Amino acid sequence: MKQLTAEQIDQLYIFTRQHFVEHYDLQTELVDHLANAIETRWAKEPNVPFEDALQAAFKKFGIFGFSDVVEQRSKALGKRYQKLMWGYFKTFFTVPRLLLTLTLIVCAKLILAYNVYVMLALYISMQVYSLYRMSVNIKAFNQKAKETGRKWMFEEMIFRGVTFSALAGFWFQFGQMMYNTQNVAGQWLIAVLSVVLLLHNYIVLFIIPSKAEQYLIETYPEYKMV
């Protein structure tokens, strides 16, 4: 049966990039799909030109092209990332880390009772440092992508995952802190939420990135060959 050449495989990678698929793992998945479709076509019609067979295979993805595949993979890996993060988060509510978590909550409550602006200053400092650390992680991700010429979707999630949640959490907490500190129940609520956000940022900024290579090899066996 007529098969694709190495040059034609390279053209398929270029084709996926031209259609806005920037992650190497998705490019590879789509190249395999397109290659199989083209070679299946050639098994029946060996004289069909490569470009015609490629366009016919691409049309099967519908009017939105590769976007549905990208969205589906993004959702699947997003669930994997959330499961990973939740697994670490739960460890802070088991012995012996539970004691540390409770201590942090009590300390936050005492600070709020003493002076809300002291707590606000600490909270803003935490967010500023989180954003700094996030920028360091993103810079490392971009540098590696530049050196290897490959971007992996799950790797990007690992190094960019904190962005939305950290910023959204900041404004929510800011509002809570300014309006709910006049009573004991409000102080406890803010103390708990502050510690939860602190743990979240610690997990996504330090723990998960430090084990990124391990997770990427588990997700993409070919990653260890990069």
Secondary structure as the mmCIF struct_conf table of DSSP 4:
data_model
#
loop_
_struct_conf.conf_type_id
_struct_conf.id
_struct_conf.beg_label_comp_id
_struct_conf.beg_label_asym_id
_struct_conf.beg_label_seq_id
_struct_conf.end_label_comp_id
_struct_conf.end_label_asym_id
_struct_conf.end_label_seq_id
HELX_RH_AL_P HELX_RH_AL_P1 ALA A 6 GLN A 18
TURN_TY1_P TURN_TY1_P1 HIS A 19 PHE A 20
HELX_RH_AL_P HELX_RH_AL_P2 TYR A 24 LYS A 44
TURN_TY1_P TURN_TY1_P2 PRO A 46 ASN A 47
BEND BEND1 VAL A 48 VAL A 48
HELX_RH_AL_P HELX_RH_AL_P3 PHE A 50 LYS A 59
TURN_TY1_P TURN_TY1_P3 LYS A 60 PHE A 61
TURN_TY1_P TURN_TY1_P4 ILE A 63 PHE A 66
HELX_RH_AL_P HELX_RH_AL_P4 SER A 67 LYS A 90
HELX_RH_3T_P HELX_RH_3T_P1 THR A 91 PHE A 93
BEND BEND2 THR A 94 THR A 94
TURN_TY1_P TURN_TY1_P5 VAL A 95 PRO A 96
HELX_RH_AL_P HELX_RH_AL_P5 ARG A 97 TYR A 114
HELX_RH_AL_P HELX_RH_AL_P6 VAL A 116 THR A 148
BEND BEND3 GLY A 149 GLY A 149
HELX_RH_AL_P HELX_RH_AL_P7 MET A 153 ARG A 160
TURN_TY1_P TURN_TY1_P6 GLY A 161 GLY A 161
HELX_RH_AL_P HELX_RH_AL_P8 VAL A 162 TYR A 179
BEND BEND4 ASN A 180 ASN A 180
BEND BEND5 GLN A 182 ASN A 183
HELX_RH_AL_P HELX_RH_AL_P9 VAL A 184 TYR A 202
HELX_RH_PI_P HELX_RH_PI_P1 ILE A 203 ILE A 207
HELX_RH_AL_P HELX_RH_AL_P10 ILE A 208 SER A 210
TURN_TY1_P TURN_TY1_P7 LYS A 211 LYS A 211
HELX_RH_AL_P HELX_RH_AL_P11 ALA A 212 THR A 219
HELX_RH_3T_P HELX_RH_3T_P2 PRO A 221 MET A 225
#
